Amino acid sequence: MLPGWDSLEATSAYPRWLTYAGFAALFLLGVFEVLGHVYSVHETTLRGAAVKADAKEQAEKNAQEKAAEQERTAKAERDLLELKKRQEPRQIGRIDGEKLIAALKTAQPKGSIDLTCVLGDGEGATFAEQLDKILKAGEWTTTGVSQAVYSGGNPVGGELPFAQPQRHRHMRGHYSKRSHWLDFHCRLLRTHNSPPTTRR
């Protein structure tokens, strides 16, 4: 029992204070209920924002992976196209051939040219024969197309060795520029003891 159980004054005061305490408890209960509801709603909002953020991050990741996959696919297609181009027989088109013939006619000084390709390379021999015809049409002297075996691996591209490199130094840019029509890059070599030769 509370103190003052036997006191008339105490017993008359307690009911009021207990009633006031009850109202206060009800008020606090309402406050706590409101706070609980507010925090519950805020929790739902935060969870939704977190889910959206995760979804956005996943979407960006998927977009990056898709872009990377598309880039890999595009690169594979480009590589395949380049491989097909390399596998196609090389040839000098009519217009490029005419340009090359005109350039060869005006090129000075002229000399005798040996055309040599890798032994057993049918595509290279066909290409060299076409080049041989263009050189002759450009008023250059050739010894025809021969085939040879190369030690240390077959060469790729073309070479233009000159027996007199000092005499032909001014022609480096001229032949390097014209060589683009032949679908390979020519490299001018200094060879003092060998005759002028074009190699595929």
C-alpha positions in Angstrom: 0.0 0.0 0.0 1.0 3.6 -0.6 2.1 5.7 2.3 -0.9 7.5 4.1 -3.2 4.6 3.7 -4.8 5.4 7.0 -4.7 9.2 6.4 -7.9 10.9 5.2 -6.0 13.7 3.5 -3.7 11.3 1.7 -6.4 9.0 0.6 -8.3 12.0 -0.8 -5.2 13.3 -2.7 -4.0 10.1 -4.2 -7.0 9.6 -6.6 -6.3 13.0 -8.2 -2.6 12.4 -8.6 -3.2 8.9 -9.9 -5.7 10.3 -12.4 -3.2 13.0 -13.5 -0.5 10.3 -13.8 -2.8 8.2 -16.0 -3.5 11.2 -18.3 0.2 11.8 -18.5 0.8 8.2 -19.3 -1.8 8.3 -22.0 -0.2 11.4 -23.4 3.2 9.8 -23.4 1.7 6.7 -25.0 0.3 8.9 -27.8 3.6 10.6 -28.3 5.5 7.3 -28.4 2.9 6.0 -30.9 3.3 9.0 -33.1 7.1 8.8 -32.9 7.0 5.1 -33.6 4.8 5.7 -36.7 7.1 8.5 -37.9 10.2 6.3 -37.6 8.4 3.4 -39.2 7.5 5.6 -42.2 11.0 7.0 -42.4 12.4 3.4 -42.2 10.2 2.5 -45.2 11.5 5.6 -47.1 15.1 4.7 -46.4 14.6 1.1 -47.4 13.0 2.3 -50.6 15.8 4.7 -51.3 18.3 2.0 -50.6 16.5 -0.4 -53.0 16.5 2.3 -55.7 20.1 3.1 -55.2 21.0 -0.6 -55.5 18.8 -0.9 -58.6 20.5 2.2 -60.1 24.0 0.9 -59.3 23.1 -2.5 -60.8 21.6 -0.8 -63.9 24.8 1.2 -64.4 26.9 -1.9 -63.9 24.7 -3.8 -66.4 25.0 -0.9 -68.9 28.8 -0.8 -68.5 29.0 -4.6 -69.0 26.8 -4.3 -72.0 28.9 -1.5 -73.4 32.0 -3.6 -72.8 30.4 -6.6 -74.4 29.4 -4.5 -77.4 32.9 -3.1 -77.7 34.4 -6.6 -77.6 31.9 -7.8 -80.2 32.7 -4.8 -82.4 36.4 -5.4 -82.0 36.0 -9.1 -82.8 34.0 -8.1 -86.0 36.7 -5.6 -86.9 39.4 -8.2 -86.4 37.5 -10.7 -88.4 37.0 -8.2 -91.2 40.7 -7.3 -91.1 41.6 -11.0 -91.2 39.3 -11.5 -94.2 41.0 -8.5 -95.9 44.4 -10.0 -95.2 43.3 -13.3 -96.6 41.9 -11.8 -99.8 44.3 -11.8 -102.7 46.0 -8.5 -103.1 45.7 -6.6 -106.3 46.2 -3.1 -107.6 43.0 -1.5 -108.8 42.7 0.0 -112.3 42.7 3.6 -111.0 45.6 3.1 -108.6 47.5 1.2 -111.3 47.1 4.1 -113.7 48.3 6.6 -111.0 51.2 4.4 -110.2 52.2 4.0 -113.8 52.1 7.8 -114.3 54.2 8.3 -111.2 56.7 5.7 -112.3 57.0 7.3 -115.7 58.0 10.6 -114.2 60.3 9.1 -111.5 64.0 9.7 -112.1 66.4 8.1 -112.2 65.2 4.7 -113.4 67.0 1.4 -113.0 66.6 -2.3 -113.4 64.4 -4.0 -110.8 64.3 -7.7 -109.6 61.0 -8.9 -108.2 61.3 -11.7 -105.7 58.6 -13.3 -103.6 58.5 -16.2 -101.2 58.9 -19.6 -102.8 55.5 -21.4 -103.0 53.5 -18.2 -102.2 51.0 -18.3 -105.1 49.2 -15.1 -104.0 52.5 -13.3 -103.6 53.6 -14.5 -107.1 50.4 -13.2 -108.7 50.7 -9.9 -106.9 54.4 -9.6 -108.0 53.4 -10.4 -111.6 50.9 -7.6 -111.6 53.5 -5.2 -110.1 55.9 -6.4 -112.8 53.5 -5.4 -115.5 52.9 -2.0 -113.9 56.6 -1.3 -113.6 57.2 -2.2 -117.3 54.2 0.0 -118.2 55.9 2.8 -116.2 59.0 2.4 -118.4 61.1 0.6 -115.8 63.2 -2.4 -116.6 62.5 -5.6 -114.7 64.0 -9.1 -114.8 60.6 -10.7 -114.2 59.4 -12.4 -111.0 61.6 -14.9 -109.2 60.9 -16.9 -106.0 63.3 -17.5 -103.1 63.6 -19.1 -99.7 64.3 -16.7 -96.8 66.2 -17.8 -93.7 64.9 -16.6 -90.4 61.2 -16.5 -91.4 59.4 -15.2 -94.5 59.4 -11.4 -94.9 56.2 -9.3 -94.6 55.7 -6.1 -96.5 58.1 -4.8 -99.1 61.7 -3.6 -99.4 63.4 -1.3 -101.9 67.1 -1.7 -101.6 69.3 0.6 -103.7 72.8 -0.1 -105.0 73.6 3.6 -104.7 71.8 4.9 -101.6 73.3 8.5 -101.8 72.0 8.9 -105.4 68.5 7.8 -104.5 68.2 9.5 -101.1 65.8 12.2 -102.5 63.4 9.5 -103.7 62.7 8.0 -100.2 59.6 10.1 -99.7 58.5 9.6 -103.3 58.6 5.8 -103.1 57.3 5.5 -99.6 54.3 7.6 -100.5 53.6 5.6 -103.7 54.0 2.3 -101.9 50.6 2.9 -100.1 48.9 2.1 -103.4 50.5 -1.4 -103.2 48.8 -2.1 -99.9 52.2 -2.5 -98.1 54.8 -0.1 -96.7 58.2 0.0 -98.4 61.4 0.3 -96.4 64.4 1.7 -98.3 67.6 -0.1 -97.5 71.2 0.8 -98.1 72.9 -2.0 -100.0 76.1 -1.1 -101.7 76.9 -4.5 -103.2 73.5 -5.8 -104.3 71.5 -4.7 -107.3 68.2 -2.8 -106.9 65.6 -5.3 -105.8 61.9 -5.1 -104.8 60.9 -7.8 -102.4 57.4 -8.7 -101.2 
